[in-house]
Amino acid sequence: MIRAIPATLLALTLAVPALADDVGAPAVKPGDRWVYDSGGGKRSLTVDSIAADGTIDATIDAPGLSGLAIRYTDEWNVLMAPIAMLGNIQYQRYSPPVCLMPRAPWRVGQTWSCDADWCTSSYSGTRHVGGKIAAQEKITVPAGAFDAR
C-alpha cells in the first residue's frame, strides 16, 4: 500500500489559523493563498473556486507536484489529491474524505480519527488518520500576530 500523501502535510499545515475558544473553520475565497515551509521545502496552495456545497478546488505548488489540482471539503478534508506513483502523477480519490481536521468548532484537547478508502486508476487502499489539537500558541507572520492551535 502506498503510504505517502503529499496533501496530508499541506492540509495539516493549513490547519488552524487565528483561533480563540471554540472557533469555526476560516472563511476562504477564490484567490486566497497559503505559503509555508516544511521539511520538503517551500509549498503553497491557492484556492481556485468554491462550489455551492462548499467543496474547495485549489492548485498546489510543491516539489514534484507544482500546478496540480487538489480538492477539499468545506472542513478542509481531502477528497482528491495528486500523488507521485512509480514515476507518474496519479490522483487519489477518497471516500469518505480524509479527516485531516476535526469538525469545527476547534478547541485544545479535541481529537479525531477516520478511515478513508482511496483509489487511483491502478491501486486502492485504506488510510487511517487521527490527530489531536495539542496547544494554542501565538505566531507572528507578515500578515500580523495570531493565536493558533
Solvent accessible surface area in square Angstrom, and as a share of the most:
residue,aa,sasa,rsa
1,M,132,0.59
2,I,60,0.30
3,R,179,0.65
4,A,65,0.50
5,I,14,0.07
6,P,33,0.20
7,A,2,0.01
8,T,31,0.18
9,L,98,0.49
10,L,7,0.04
11,A,0,0.00
12,L,76,0.38
13,T,65,0.38
14,L,13,0.06
15,A,24,0.18
16,V,11,0.06
17,P,48,0.30
18,A,50,0.39
19,L,4,0.02
20,A,60,0.47
21,D,118,0.61
22,D,78,0.40
23,V,48,0.28
24,G,34,0.33
25,A,36,0.28
26,P,41,0.26
27,A,104,0.81
28,V,29,0.17
29,K,128,0.54
30,P,79,0.50
31,G,55,0.53
32,D,34,0.18
33,R,146,0.53
34,W,57,0.20
35,V,69,0.40
36,Y,25,0.10
37,D,112,0.58
38,S,36,0.23
39,G,94,0.91
40,G,42,0.40
41,G,31,0.30
42,K,136,0.58
43,R,32,0.12
44,S,7,0.04
45,L,0,0.00
46,T,41,0.24
47,V,2,0.01
48,D,74,0.38
49,S,50,0.32
50,I,62,0.32
51,A,50,0.38
52,A,121,0.94
53,D,110,0.57
54,G,15,0.14
55,T,22,0.13
56,I,4,0.02
57,D,39,0.20
58,A,0,0.00
59,T,43,0.25
60,I,6,0.03
61,D,69,0.36
62,A,8,0.06
63,P,79,0.50
64,G,68,0.65
65,L,8,0.04
66,S,69,0.44
67,G,57,0.55
68,L,43,0.21
69,A,47,0.37
70,I,0,0.00
71,R,90,0.33
72,Y,0,0.00
73,T,26,0.15
74,D,81,0.42
75,E,28,0.13
76,W,10,0.04
77,N,18,0.09
78,V,0,0.00
79,L,47,0.23
80,M,21,0.09
81,A,1,0.01
82,P,0,0.00
83,I,5,0.03
84,A,66,0.51
85,M,4,0.02
86,L,144,0.72
87,G,82,0.79
88,N,93,0.48
89,I,73,0.37
90,Q,31,0.14
91,Y,61,0.23
92,Q,0,0.00
93,R,129,0.47
94,Y,11,0.04
95,S,79,0.51
96,P,76,0.48
97,P,42,0.26
98,V,1,0.01
99,C,19,0.11
100,L,1,0.00
101,M,6,0.03
102,P,6,0.04
103,R,180,0.66
104,A,27,0.21
105,P,66,0.42
106,W,0,0.00
107,R,112,0.41
108,V,71,0.41
109,G,39,0.38
110,Q,24,0.11
111,T,88,0.51
112,W,43,0.15
113,S,74,0.48
114,C,29,0.17
115,D,83,0.43
116,A,0,0.00
117,D,80,0.41
118,W,6,0.02
119,C,62,0.37
120,T,18,0.10
121,S,110,0.71
122,S,75,0.48
123,Y,90,0.34
124,S,81,0.52
125,G,21,0.20
126,T,61,0.36
127,R,37,0.13
128,H,124,0.56
129,V,21,0.12
130,G,44,0.43
131,G,27,0.26
132,K,123,0.52
133,I,9,0.05
134,A,82,0.64
135,A,58,0.45
136,Q,76,0.34
137,E,111,0.50
138,K,133,0.56
139,I,67,0.34
140,T,112,0.65
141,V,64,0.37
142,P,151,0.95
143,A,89,0.69
144,G,29,0.27
145,A,58,0.45
146,F,71,0.30
147,D,57,0.30
148,A,11,0.09
149,R,40,0.15
